[in-house]
Amino acid sequence: MKALYFTEHGGPEVMRYGDLADPTPGPGQALVQVKAVALNHVDLWVRRGGPAFAKLPKPHVGGADVAGVVAGYGDGATGPAVGTRVVVDPGVVTGPNGAAGSDEWTERGEDSLSPLYHILGEDVWGGCAEYVVVPSANLLPMPDDFDYPEAAAPLLVYLTAWRMLNTRAQLKAGETVAIVGAGGGVNSAAIQICKHLGATVYAITSSEEKMARATALGADHVINYKAEDWSKAVFAATGKRGVDVVVDNVGAPTWTQSIRALAGGGL
């Protein structure tokens, strides 16, 4: 099959386009013919390398977000019929030799805490190729009115935002959320998920263009952090109560403000 891959870490110059062996689905796995794949920042981290990827087998194929067509199954695997248009949940649980696996964490519904959990394209082969093998449980049929690029684009960022807001924060209708850096992929998804769950959103970003985009996605209030102290603005706008949840994937530079913006008992 044709694939986009690298055999050493580095800049864009290490990427190669060429032939790799066709993957074969093992027990519990499905073979997907890739029709569209989206890129995430994780693809840059993996390509650049670092301690977390020092033992990554080469060649490596990236790409977490996959939409395509079911092309076959391994032993014991079941799922949508061959030929069905599908998207792939990029959070895969694999056992020995890459076969579908499970453990106490997956049985409890906490897949991402399992040592068997991987992000497609991070430390297992991803979808930047003509075919990819994944656990059959990770296949989801595509809506008829979606095309392949449209279906592939949101997968990893929505998975991340959904777990953060729904699973961990257990966000409820009527609660309030501040989203720091609202222009990023995960946070753009977070705005929409918050509105879907019935929350009020305070989006913090850095330009008029990004403010307009956050509003279009559903944010109730937008704040330009370059123009004012956003934590004080949020605190004032909530009647000095603070918000129930802060989504902050910036890190240390904004932690103090994020804590200031939280209501008592907030997350």
C-alpha positions in Angstrom: 0.0 0.0 0.0 1.0 3.6 -0.4 1.7 5.4 2.9 3.1 8.6 4.3 5.7 7.6 6.9 9.0 8.4 8.5 12.0 6.2 9.4 13.7 8.7 11.7 12.6 11.7 13.8 13.1 15.3 12.7 11.5 18.0 10.7 9.2 17.8 7.7 12.1 16.6 5.6 12.0 13.1 7.2 8.6 12.4 5.8 8.5 9.8 3.0 5.7 8.7 0.6 6.0 5.2 -0.7 5.1 1.6 -0.4 4.7 -0.4 2.8 3.3 -3.9 3.4 -0.4 -4.1 3.5 -1.7 -4.6 7.1 -3.6 -7.7 8.0 -6.3 -7.7 10.7 -5.8 -10.0 13.6 -8.3 -11.4 16.1 -10.9 -8.8 17.0 -9.6 -6.3 14.4 -11.0 -4.6 11.3 -9.3 -3.5 8.1 -10.3 -0.1 6.9 -9.7 1.4 3.5 -8.8 5.0 4.3 -10.7 7.7 2.4 -9.7 10.7 4.5 -7.4 11.4 7.4 -6.9 14.6 9.4 -3.7 15.8 11.1 -3.3 16.9 14.7 -0.5 18.5 16.7 0.3 15.1 18.1 1.5 14.2 14.6 4.1 16.9 14.8 5.2 15.8 18.3 5.6 12.2 17.2 7.5 13.1 14.1 9.9 15.4 16.0 10.5 12.7 18.6 11.6 13.0 22.2 11.9 10.7 25.2 8.3 9.5 24.9 8.9 8.2 21.4 12.5 7.0 21.6 11.5 3.3 21.3 8.8 3.9 18.6 9.2 1.2 15.9 10.1 2.4 12.5 8.8 3.0 9.9 5.9 4.8 11.5 2.6 6.0 10.0 0.8 8.8 11.7 -2.8 10.1 11.5 -5.4 9.7 14.3 -8.5 10.9 12.5 -9.8 8.3 9.9 -12.8 8.0 7.8 -13.1 5.2 5.3 -14.7 2.0 4.2 -14.7 -1.4 6.0 -12.5 -3.7 3.9 -12.4 -6.9 6.1 -12.2 -8.4 9.5 -9.9 -10.7 11.5 -10.9 -13.8 13.4 -13.8 -13.3 15.8 -14.3 -9.7 14.8 -17.8 -8.3 14.1 -19.0 -4.9 13.1 -20.5 -3.0 10.2 -20.8 -4.9 7.0 -17.8 -4.8 4.6 -18.3 -1.8 2.3 -19.9 0.3 5.1 -18.7 3.9 5.3 -17.2 4.4 8.8 -15.2 6.7 11.1 -12.7 5.3 13.6 -12.6 6.1 17.3 -8.9 7.1 17.6 -8.6 5.8 21.2 -7.7 2.1 20.6 -7.2 -0.6 23.2 -4.7 -3.3 22.0 -3.4 -6.4 23.6 -0.5 -8.7 22.6 0.7 -8.4 19.0 -1.7 -5.5 18.4 -4.9 -7.6 18.7 -7.9 -6.0 20.4 -7.6 -6.3 24.2 -9.2 -5.4 27.5 -8.3 -5.2 31.2 -9.8 -4.0 34.5 -9.8 -0.3 33.3 -11.6 -1.0 30.1 -14.2 -3.1 31.9 -14.9 -0.1 34.1 -15.3 2.2 31.1 -12.0 4.0 31.7 -10.2 3.0 28.6 -7.8 6.0 28.6 -6.4 4.9 32.0 -5.5 1.4 30.7 -1.9 0.6 29.8 -3.4 -1.0 26.7 -4.8 2.3 25.5 -3.2 4.1 22.6 -3.9 7.0 20.3 -4.1 6.0 16.6 -1.0 7.3 14.9 0.9 8.1 18.1 2.5 4.8 19.2 0.5 2.5 16.8 0.2 3.0 13.1 -2.4 5.5 12.0 -4.4 6.4 9.0 -1.9 8.2 6.7 -2.0 5.2 4.4 -4.3 3.4 2.0 -5.3 1.0 4.8 -5.3 0.8 8.6 -6.0 -1.9 11.1 -8.0 -1.1 14.2 -10.1 -2.9 16.8 -13.5 -3.6 15.3 -15.1 -2.0 18.3 -13.7 1.3 17.2 -15.8 1.5 14.0 -18.8 3.8 13.8 -21.0 4.1 10.7 -20.9 7.5 9.1 -24.1 9.5 8.7 -25.3 9.5 5.0 -25.0 13.3 4.7 -21.3 13.5 5.7 -18.5 13.3 3.2 -15.2 11.7 4.2 -13.1 14.8 5.0 -16.0 16.3 7.0 -16.3 13.1 9.1 -12.6 12.6 9.7 -11.8 16.2 10.8 -13.3 16.4 14.3 -12.6 12.9 15.8 -9.6 13.2 18.2 -10.4 16.7 19.4 -14.0 15.9 20.2 -13.0 12.7 21.9 -10.7 14.7 24.2 -13.2 17.5 24.9 -16.1 15.1 25.5 -14.2 13.1 28.1 -12.9 16.2 29.8 -16.3 17.9 30.1 -18.8 15.0 30.3 -16.9 12.2 31.8 -14.5 14.0 34.2 -16.2 17.3 34.9 -19.7 15.8 34.6 -20.9 19.1 33.3 -24.6 19.8 33.7 -27.2 22.1 32.2 -27.1 25.6 33.8 -23.4 25.4 34.8 -20.8 27.9 33.6 -17.5 27.2 31.8 -14.5 29.3 31.0 -12.5 28.1 28.0 -8.9 29.4 27.8 -7.5 29.7 24.3 -10.8 29.2 22.5 -9.3 29.1 19.0 -7.7 25.7 19.3 -9.1 22.4 18.0 -10.0 20.8 21.4 -11.4 24.1 22.7 -13.5 24.8 19.6 -15.0 21.4 20.2 -15.4 22.2 23.9 -17.5 25.3 23.1 -19.9 23.2 21.1 -20.1 20.4 23.6 -20.7 22.8 26.5 -23.7 24.3 24.6 -24.9 20.8 23.7 -24.9 20.0 27.5 -26.7 23.3 28.3 -23.9 25.3 29.9 -23.0 29.0 29.6 -19.6 29.5 27.9 -17.0 32.2 28.5 -14.5 32.0 25.7 -11.1 33.6 26.2 -9.0 34.2 23.1 -6.7 36.7 21.4 -8.1 38.4 18.4 -11.3 39.8 16.9 -11.3 37.0 14.3 -11.1 34.3 16.9 -13.7 36.1 19.1 -16.1 36.1 16.1 -15.4 32.4 15.5 -16.0 31.5 19.1 -19.3 33.4 19.0 -20.3 31.5 15.8 -19.6 28.2 17.6 -22.0 29.2 20.4 -20.0 31.0 23.1 -22.2 33.2 25.2 -19.4 35.6 26.2 -16.0 36.3 24.5 -13.1 38.0 26.1 -9.9 39.2 24.5 -7.1 38.3 27.0 -4.8 40.8 25.3 -7.2 43.7 26.1 -8.0 42.9 29.7 -7.4 40.5 32.6 -9.7 37.7 31.6 -10.0 36.2 35.1 -11.2 39.5 36.5 -13.6 39.9 33.6 -15.0 36.4 34.2 -15.3 36.9 37.9 -17.2 40.2 37.4 -19.4 38.8 34.7 -20.5 35.9 37.0 -21.4 38.3 39.8 -18.2 37.5 41.7 -19.1 33.9 41.9 -16.7 32.4 39.3 -17.4 29.6 36.9 -18.0 25.9 37.6 -15.4 24.6 35.2 -12.3 26.0 33.6 -10.9 24.4 30.4 -7.2 25.3 30.4 -4.8 23.4 28.2 -2.3 26.3 28.1 -0.6 25.3 31.3 1.5 27.2 33.8 1.2 30.7 32.3 -2.6 30.7 32.9 -3.0 28.5 36.0 -3.2 31.3 38.4 -5.9 33.1 36.4 -7.8 29.9 35.9 -7.9 29.2 39.7 -9.0 32.8 40.3 -11.9 32.4 37.8 -13.2 29.3 39.5 -16.2 29.2 41.8 -15.8 27.5 45.2 -15.7 23.7 44.5 -15.2 24.3 40.8 -13.1 22.0 38.5 
